[in-house]
Amino acid sequence: MVEGLYSLIIIIALIVFVLGQAIRVLREYERGVIFRLGRLIGAKGPGLILLIPIVDKMVKVSLRTVPMDVPPQDIITRDNVSVKVNAVAYFRVMDANQAIVDVEDYIYATSQICQTTLRSVLGQVELDDLLSNRDKINQELQKIIDSQTEPWGVKVSIVEVKNVDLPQEMQRAIARQAEAERERRAKVIHADGELQAAEKINQAAQILAQTPVGIQLRFLQTLVEVSSEKNSTTIFPVPIDLFKPFIEGLSKK
């Protein structure tokens, strides 16, 4: 009786073990690459997967987009400036069979391709382009890396340069350059303002020259403005045109 009970327990344990080895459940974003006696059968999933115990081996692959940080790389730009640049890449597996069969570790391989491509591409651009034309560089990086990972069934969708660390002396030089540029713009704006003011004054002078009475009214308005100031003594030049009617009257007499 006891031996029969032990045999039943062993049989139940064996059945549970076989079912545990034979049944796999894959999520919607997972695929299982099946190898039967070492030969590729194909990718299966999602849902319930039945395997032959001991004969079949399954490698699980995720099809979700993976964000990967590219470690900082020491780069010498085209104009011989040493910088340290890091980036981020977004990729996903498009073909689970290729990702497992054609490359040993597709995540590590993609990381290495990103690092080498980052050094080679940024080494061909100047520092100003690296700081200003970031979108163009990102597109070029994505295109090159994606073309190299495509045989592995990996699609690189986005590559973004994150940080560009400059040496201290280069940061000071860029700051001086930016300050000089701001001073140049300020002088240009001031000169444009002077030019516009001179043009407006010239137009006003031409209009006032056509109406002598307007000159007198402008003079009187200026006197009112000056008298409003709290000054003990005010010296104001009087235009001779103001006395022209009196001079003409005296000359007629």
C-alpha positions as CSV (number, residue, x, y, z in Angstrom):
1,M,0.0,0.0,0.0
2,V,2.8,2.4,0.9
3,E,4.8,1.5,-2.2
4,G,1.7,2.1,-4.3
5,L,1.3,5.6,-2.7
6,Y,4.9,6.4,-3.4
7,S,4.6,5.3,-7.0
8,L,1.5,7.5,-7.4
9,I,3.3,10.5,-6.0
10,I,6.3,9.9,-8.3
11,I,3.9,9.6,-11.3
12,I,2.1,12.8,-10.4
13,A,5.4,14.6,-9.9
14,L,6.6,13.3,-13.3
15,I,3.4,14.5,-15.0
16,V,3.7,17.9,-13.4
17,F,7.3,18.2,-14.5
18,V,6.5,17.2,-18.0
19,L,3.6,19.6,-18.2
20,G,5.9,22.4,-16.8
21,Q,8.4,21.7,-19.5
22,A,5.9,21.4,-22.2
23,I,3.6,24.4,-21.6
24,R,4.7,28.0,-22.1
25,V,2.6,31.1,-22.0
26,L,3.8,34.1,-23.9
27,R,2.5,37.7,-23.6
28,E,1.3,39.8,-26.5
29,Y,4.7,41.5,-26.9
30,E,6.8,38.2,-26.6
31,R,7.8,35.6,-29.1
32,G,9.4,32.2,-28.5
33,V,12.1,31.0,-30.9
34,I,11.8,27.2,-30.9
35,F,14.8,24.9,-31.5
36,R,14.2,21.2,-31.9
37,L,17.3,19.1,-31.3
38,G,19.3,22.1,-32.2
39,R,17.4,23.0,-35.4
40,L,15.4,26.2,-35.8
41,I,11.7,25.5,-36.0
42,G,10.6,29.1,-35.9
43,A,9.1,31.8,-33.7
44,K,5.7,31.2,-32.0
45,G,3.4,33.2,-29.8
46,P,1.7,35.0,-28.2
47,G,-0.5,32.7,-26.1
48,L,-0.1,29.1,-25.2
49,I,2.9,27.2,-26.6
50,L,3.3,23.4,-26.4
51,L,6.8,22.1,-26.4
52,I,8.2,18.5,-26.5
53,P,10.1,18.1,-23.2
54,I,13.9,17.6,-23.5
55,V,13.6,17.8,-27.3
56,D,12.5,21.4,-27.8
57,K,14.2,24.5,-26.4
58,M,12.7,27.9,-26.5
59,V,14.4,31.3,-26.4
60,K,12.1,34.2,-25.3
61,V,12.4,37.5,-27.2
62,S,10.6,40.8,-26.4
63,L,9.3,42.9,-29.3
64,R,8.9,46.1,-27.3
65,T,10.9,49.2,-28.0
66,V,14.1,49.2,-25.9
67,P,15.6,52.6,-24.8
68,M,19.4,52.2,-24.5
69,D,21.9,54.7,-23.2
70,V,25.1,55.0,-25.2
71,P,28.0,55.5,-22.8
72,P,30.0,58.8,-23.1
73,Q,32.5,58.7,-25.9
74,D,35.7,60.7,-26.2
75,I,35.6,62.4,-29.6
76,I,37.9,64.7,-31.5
77,T,35.9,66.8,-33.9
78,R,36.9,67.9,-37.4
79,D,38.3,71.2,-36.0
80,N,40.4,69.3,-33.4
81,V,38.3,70.0,-30.4
82,S,38.2,67.2,-27.8
83,V,34.6,66.6,-26.4
84,K,32.8,63.9,-24.6
85,V,29.4,62.9,-26.1
86,N,26.7,60.5,-25.0
87,A,23.5,59.5,-26.7
88,V,20.3,57.4,-26.4
89,A,19.0,54.9,-29.0
90,Y,15.6,53.4,-29.3
91,F,15.3,50.0,-31.1
92,R,13.1,47.0,-31.3
93,V,13.2,43.4,-32.6
94,M,11.4,43.0,-35.9
95,D,12.4,39.4,-36.7
96,A,12.9,37.2,-33.6
97,N,14.5,34.4,-35.6
98,Q,17.2,36.7,-37.0
99,A,17.8,38.4,-33.6
100,I,18.6,35.0,-32.0
101,V,20.2,33.1,-34.9
102,D,22.2,35.7,-36.7
103,V,23.8,37.4,-33.7
104,E,24.9,36.2,-30.3
105,D,23.6,39.1,-28.2
106,Y,21.6,41.6,-30.2
107,I,21.4,44.1,-27.3
108,Y,25.2,44.1,-26.8
109,A,25.8,44.2,-30.5
110,T,23.5,47.1,-31.0
111,S,25.2,49.0,-28.2
112,Q,28.6,48.5,-29.7
113,I,27.4,49.6,-33.2
114,C,26.0,52.8,-31.6
115,Q,29.2,53.6,-29.9
116,T,31.5,53.1,-32.9
117,T,29.1,54.9,-35.2
118,L,28.9,57.8,-32.8
119,R,32.6,58.2,-32.7
120,S,33.0,57.9,-36.5
121,V,30.2,60.3,-37.5
122,L,30.9,63.0,-34.9
123,G,34.6,62.9,-35.7
124,Q,33.8,64.2,-39.2
125,V,31.8,67.3,-38.1
126,E,32.9,70.6,-36.6
127,L,32.0,71.7,-33.2
128,D,29.6,74.4,-34.4
129,D,27.7,71.9,-36.4
130,L,27.6,69.5,-33.5
131,L,26.1,72.2,-31.3
132,S,23.7,73.7,-33.9
133,N,22.8,71.0,-36.4
134,R,21.8,68.4,-33.9
135,D,18.7,67.2,-35.9
136,K,20.7,66.5,-39.0
137,I,23.4,64.6,-37.1
138,N,20.7,62.5,-35.3
139,Q,19.1,61.5,-38.6
140,E,22.5,60.5,-40.0
141,L,23.3,58.4,-37.0
142,Q,19.9,56.7,-37.1
143,K,20.3,55.9,-40.8
144,I,23.8,54.4,-40.5
145,I,23.1,52.3,-37.3
146,D,19.8,51.0,-38.7
147,S,21.4,49.9,-41.9
148,Q,24.0,47.9,-39.8
149,T,21.5,46.2,-37.5
150,E,18.9,45.4,-40.2
151,P,20.5,42.0,-40.9
152,W,19.9,41.0,-37.3
153,G,16.2,41.8,-37.5
154,V,16.7,44.9,-35.3
155,K,15.1,48.2,-36.2
156,V,16.7,51.3,-34.8
157,S,14.0,54.0,-34.9
158,I,15.6,57.0,-33.0
159,V,19.1,58.0,-32.1
160,E,19.5,61.3,-30.1
161,V,22.7,63.0,-29.0
162,K,22.0,63.9,-25.3
163,N,25.0,65.8,-23.8
164,V,28.1,67.4,-25.3
165,D,30.7,68.1,-22.5
166,L,33.2,70.7,-23.6
167,P,36.6,71.5,-22.0
168,Q,36.6,74.6,-19.6
169,E,38.8,76.7,-22.0
170,M,36.4,75.9,-24.9
171,Q,33.4,76.9,-22.8
172,R,35.1,80.3,-21.9
173,A,35.9,80.8,-25.6
174,I,32.3,80.2,-26.6
175,A,31.1,82.5,-23.9
176,R,33.4,85.3,-25.2
177,Q,32.2,84.6,-28.7
178,A,28.6,84.9,-27.6
179,E,29.3,88.1,-25.7
180,A,31.0,89.6,-28.7
181,E,28.1,88.6,-30.9
182,R,25.6,90.2,-28.6
183,E,27.7,93.4,-28.5
184,R,27.8,93.4,-32.3
185,R,24.0,93.0,-32.5
186,A,23.5,95.8,-29.9
187,K,25.6,98.2,-31.9
188,V,23.9,97.3,-35.2
189,I,20.5,97.9,-33.5
190,H,21.6,101.2,-32.0
191,A,22.9,102.3,-35.4
192,D,19.7,101.4,-37.1
193,G,17.8,103.3,-34.4
194,E,20.0,106.4,-35.0
195,L,19.4,106.1,-38.8
196,Q,15.6,105.8,-38.4
197,A,15.6,108.8,-35.9
198,A,17.6,110.9,-38.3
199,E,15.2,110.1,-41.2
200,K,12.2,111.0,-39.1
201,I,13.9,114.3,-37.9
202,N,14.7,115.1,-41.5
203,Q,11.1,114.5,-42.5
204,A,9.8,116.6,-39.7
205,A,12.2,119.4,-40.6
206,Q,11.0,119.4,-44.2
207,I,7.4,119.6,-43.0
208,L,8.1,122.4,-40.6
209,A,10.1,124.3,-43.3
210,Q,7.0,124.4,-45.4
211,T,4.9,126.1,-42.7
212,P,6.8,128.9,-40.8
213,V,3.9,129.1,-38.3
214,G,4.6,125.5,-37.4
215,I,8.1,126.4,-36.4
216,Q,6.8,129.0,-34.0
217,L,4.2,126.6,-32.5
218,R,6.9,124.0,-32.0
219,F,9.1,126.6,-30.3
220,L,6.3,127.7,-28.0
221,Q,5.6,124.0,-27.1
222,T,9.3,123.5,-26.3
223,L,9.1,126.6,-24.0
224,V,6.2,125.1,-22.1
225,E,8.0,121.8,-21.7
226,V,11.2,123.6,-20.4
227,S,9.2,125.8,-18.0
228,S,7.6,122.8,-16.4
229,E,11.1,121.8,-15.1
230,K,12.1,123.2,-11.7
231,N,15.1,125.2,-12.9
232,S,16.2,128.5,-11.5
233,T,17.7,129.6,-14.8
234,T,16.9,128.5,-18.3
235,I,18.9,129.5,-21.3
236,F,17.0,128.9,-24.6
237,P,18.1,130.1,-28.0
238,V,15.4,132.2,-29.8
239,P,15.2,131.6,-33.5
240,I,15.4,134.8,-35.6
241,D,12.4,133.7,-37.6
242,L,10.3,134.5,-34.5
243,F,11.1,138.2,-34.9
244,K,10.9,138.3,-38.7
245,P,7.4,139.9,-38.8
246,F,8.6,142.7,-36.5
247,I,11.7,143.2,-38.6
248,E,9.6,143.4,-41.8
249,G,7.2,145.9,-40.3
250,L,10.1,148.1,-39.2
251,S,11.7,147.9,-42.6
252,K,8.4,149.0,-44.3
253,K,8.1,152.0,-42.0
